[in-house]
Amino acid sequence: MKKDKLTPPIEDDLRPEYRREDLGKGVRGKYYEAYTKGTNLVLLSPDVATAFPTADSVNEALRSLIKVAQASTRRPRQPKTLS
């Protein structure tokens, strides 16, 4: 394959090694607000986290709770009256 003579060569501006001082001061929580807007992240208490160790187990328990809550708040069907 021939090199294109019109394309300038790519200059490598990466250093072989970086020091921490070269990167500047880090900012704690710099992207926290933007991250929380794009997700529904919830922090579980330690006792709850031991009962539900995975995201799937939490989701399954919450779905079950939603079904129970919806079933208990629905109005019972009223029988049709003959008039």
C-alpha positions in Angstrom: 0.0 0.0 0.0 1.4 3.4 -1.0 1.5 6.3 1.4 -0.5 9.3 0.4 2.0 12.2 -0.2 -0.7 14.8 0.5 -1.4 13.6 4.0 1.0 15.1 6.5 2.7 12.6 8.9 1.0 12.3 12.4 3.1 13.8 15.1 3.2 11.8 18.4 2.9 14.3 21.2 2.6 11.6 23.9 5.4 11.4 26.4 6.8 8.0 27.4 6.0 8.7 31.0 3.8 11.2 32.9 4.2 12.5 36.5 1.3 13.3 38.7 2.3 16.9 38.9 2.1 17.3 35.1 -1.6 16.4 35.1 -2.7 19.3 37.3 -5.0 19.4 40.4 -7.8 16.9 40.4 -11.3 18.0 41.3 -13.3 15.6 43.5 -16.8 15.0 42.2 -16.2 17.0 39.0 -18.7 14.9 37.0 -21.0 13.9 39.9 -23.9 16.1 39.0 -23.9 15.2 35.3 -23.7 11.5 36.2 -26.6 11.6 38.6 -28.8 13.2 36.0 -28.2 10.3 33.6 -28.8 7.5 36.0 -31.1 6.4 38.8 -28.3 5.4 41.2 -29.4 4.6 44.8 -27.2 4.0 47.8 -28.4 1.1 49.9 -27.9 0.9 53.6 -25.4 -1.8 54.7 -28.1 -4.0 56.2 -30.2 -3.8 53.0 -27.1 -4.4 50.8 -26.4 -7.7 52.6 -30.0 -8.9 52.0 -29.9 -7.9 48.3 -26.3 -8.3 47.1 -27.0 -7.8 43.4 -28.9 -5.3 41.3 -31.0 -8.2 40.0 -32.1 -9.2 43.5 -33.1 -5.6 44.3 -35.0 -5.2 41.1 -36.9 -8.5 41.6 -37.9 -7.5 45.2 -39.1 -4.1 44.0 -41.1 -5.6 41.2 -42.8 -7.9 43.6 -43.5 -5.0 45.9 -45.0 -3.0 43.1 -47.3 -5.9 42.1 -48.5 -6.3 45.7 -49.1 -2.5 46.1 -51.0 -2.3 42.8 -53.2 -5.3 43.7 -54.1 -3.9 47.1 -55.0 -0.4 45.8 -57.2 -1.5 42.9 -60.9 -1.2 43.5 -62.8 -4.5 43.6 -65.0 -5.1 40.6 -68.6 -4.3 41.3 -71.1 -6.9 40.1 -73.4 -5.6 37.3 -76.9 -5.1 38.5 -79.9 -6.1 36.3 -82.3 -3.2 35.9 
